[in-house]
């Protein structure tokens, strides 16, 4: 009987000691930490705010400016409000021009007050433009200035939260330019860079 009791005690001691011998004296594994993901707003998701920038492009004329084409360059500033999918804003732009016809008629500059309305695609804003344009030109050696209309399309892309790049294709039309007896039309295509506040 002593032998059976000793065997049972030895087996019990071995059963208790086996986990210690198998795993050694290492520290227990730490419990896994579960983190909650943080939502990050996409760049350019909100177009609301003021902006200023510069443009460089090319223009070509029609009517009295037929055959005239050359570089355009300028500065602009405006404000947009993002309603969700729809963006509405206004912009004032000054555009200098080197456009000149073979006969020496020139379009010197344009000042444009534009209404912009477009669709918010996240980092991209696609919009239409309509507004007023004030132009200065030399026609037949005489300086003229007049107010006309501007309309067209544009696109902005948010490179960062504050820096946008884009392009605009705009038509500028002046009927009976400053009573000169001639209509004046000019199409401008400009690459734009702007900083949004």
C-alpha positions in Angstrom: 0.0 0.0 0.0 2.9 2.3 0.8 4.2 1.7 -2.7 0.8 2.7 -4.3 0.6 5.8 -2.2 4.2 6.8 -3.0 3.5 6.2 -6.8 0.3 8.3 -6.7 2.2 11.1 -4.9 5.0 11.0 -7.4 2.7 11.1 -10.3 0.8 14.1 -8.7 4.0 16.0 -8.2 5.1 15.3 -11.7 1.7 16.5 -13.1 2.0 19.8 -11.2 5.7 20.3 -12.2 5.3 19.4 -15.9 3.9 22.9 -17.0 6.8 24.6 -15.1 9.4 22.4 -16.7 7.8 22.6 -20.2 7.5 26.4 -20.4 10.4 27.3 -18.2 10.2 30.5 -16.0 9.5 32.9 -18.9 7.2 35.9 -18.4 3.6 35.5 -19.6 2.7 37.0 -23.0 1.1 40.4 -22.8 -2.5 40.8 -23.9 -2.9 42.2 -27.4 -3.9 45.9 -27.6 -6.8 46.7 -29.8 -6.8 50.2 -31.3 -9.6 52.0 -33.0 -8.8 53.4 -36.4 -8.8 57.2 -36.7 -10.7 58.7 -39.7 -8.5 61.1 -41.8 -10.3 63.6 -43.9 -9.2 63.4 -47.5 -7.0 66.3 -48.9 -9.1 69.0 -50.6 -12.4 67.6 -49.3 -13.6 71.1 -48.4 -13.2 74.0 -50.9 -14.6 76.7 -48.6 -12.2 79.6 -48.2 -10.3 82.5 -49.7 -7.5 82.0 -52.2 -4.9 83.9 -54.3 -2.8 82.8 -57.2 -1.1 83.3 -60.5 -1.8 82.2 -64.1 0.3 81.7 -67.2 -1.2 80.8 -70.5 -2.0 81.5 -74.2 -4.6 83.5 -76.0 -5.9 83.8 -79.5 -8.3 86.3 -81.0 -11.2 86.6 -83.4 -13.1 89.5 -85.1 -10.8 92.6 -85.0 -8.2 90.4 -83.2 -8.3 87.7 -85.9 -4.9 86.1 -86.2 -3.6 87.7 -83.0 -2.2 85.2 -80.5 0.5 85.2 -77.8 1.2 84.7 -74.1 -1.1 85.7 -71.2 -0.2 86.1 -67.5 -1.9 87.4 -64.5 -3.0 87.2 -60.8 -6.3 86.4 -59.2 -8.1 86.1 -55.9 -11.4 84.8 -54.8 -13.6 83.0 -52.3 -15.4 79.6 -52.6 -18.1 78.1 -50.5 -18.5 74.3 -50.4 -22.2 73.2 -49.9 -21.2 69.5 -50.0 -21.4 68.3 -53.7 -21.9 71.8 -55.0 -19.3 74.7 -54.8 -20.1 78.4 -55.5 -17.7 81.2 -55.5 -16.5 84.5 -57.0 -13.1 85.6 -58.4 -11.4 88.8 -59.5 -8.6 88.4 -62.1 -6.2 90.7 -63.8 -4.7 89.2 -67.1 -2.0 90.8 -69.1 -1.7 89.9 -72.7 1.0 90.0 -75.5 -1.6 89.2 -78.2 -1.1 91.1 -81.4 -2.4 90.8 -85.0 -0.3 91.1 -88.1 -1.7 94.6 -88.6 -0.5 95.8 -85.2 -3.8 95.6 -83.3 -3.3 94.5 -79.7 -5.3 93.2 -76.7 -3.3 94.7 -73.8 -5.1 93.3 -70.8 -8.4 92.0 -69.3 -9.9 92.4 -65.8 -12.4 89.7 -65.2 -15.1 89.4 -62.4 -16.2 85.8 -62.5 -18.9 83.7 -60.8 -17.7 80.1 -60.4 -20.1 77.2 -59.9 -19.0 73.6 -59.9 -19.0 70.0 -58.6 -16.9 68.8 -55.6 -15.2 65.6 -56.5 -13.0 65.5 -53.4 -9.5 66.6 -54.4 -10.8 67.8 -57.8 -13.2 70.7 -58.4 -14.8 71.0 -61.9 -16.6 74.2 -62.6 -18.2 76.6 -65.0 -17.5 80.3 -65.3 -19.7 83.3 -66.2 -19.0 87.0 -65.6 -17.9 90.4 -66.8 -14.7 91.3 -68.6 -13.1 94.7 -69.0 -10.6 95.0 -71.8 -8.0 97.5 -73.1 -6.9 97.3 -76.7 -5.2 99.3 -79.5 -7.2 99.1 -82.7 -5.8 100.9 -85.8 -3.5 102.9 -83.6 -6.2 104.2 -81.2 -6.6 103.0 -77.6 -10.0 101.6 -76.6 -11.5 100.1 -73.5 -14.9 98.4 -73.0 -16.9 95.9 -70.9 -18.0 92.6 -72.3 -18.7 89.0 -71.1 -16.6 86.1 -70.1 -17.6 82.4 -69.9 -16.0 79.0 -69.9 -14.9 76.0 -67.9 -12.2 75.2 -65.4 -10.7 72.7 -63.0 -8.8 72.8 -59.8 -6.8 70.0 -58.1 -5.8 70.1 -54.4 -2.2 69.1 -54.2 -2.3 69.8 -50.5 -4.8 71.4 -48.1 -3.6 74.8 -49.2 -2.0 74.5 -52.6 -4.1 74.0 -55.8 -3.2 73.6 -59.4 -5.7 73.9 -62.3 -6.6 75.3 -65.7 -9.3 77.5 -67.3 -10.5 77.8 -70.8 -12.4 81.1 -71.2 -14.1 83.0 -74.0 -14.1 86.8 -73.8 -16.6 88.6 -76.1 -17.0 92.4 -76.7 -19.7 93.6 -79.0 -18.9 96.9 -80.8 -15.8 97.3 -78.8 -15.9 100.9 -77.3 -17.9 102.1 -80.4 -14.9 101.3 -82.6 -17.2 99.7 -85.2 -15.6 96.3 -84.5 -16.4 93.3 -82.3 -13.5 91.9 -80.4 -13.2 88.3 -79.2 -10.4 86.4 -77.4 -10.1 82.9 -76.1 -7.6 82.3 -73.3 -6.3 79.0 -71.9 -4.4 79.4 -68.6 -2.5 77.1 -66.2 -3.2 78.2 -62.6 -1.5 77.8 -59.2 -3.2 79.1 -56.1 -2.8 79.2 -52.3 -6.0 78.6 -50.2 -6.3 80.2 -46.8 
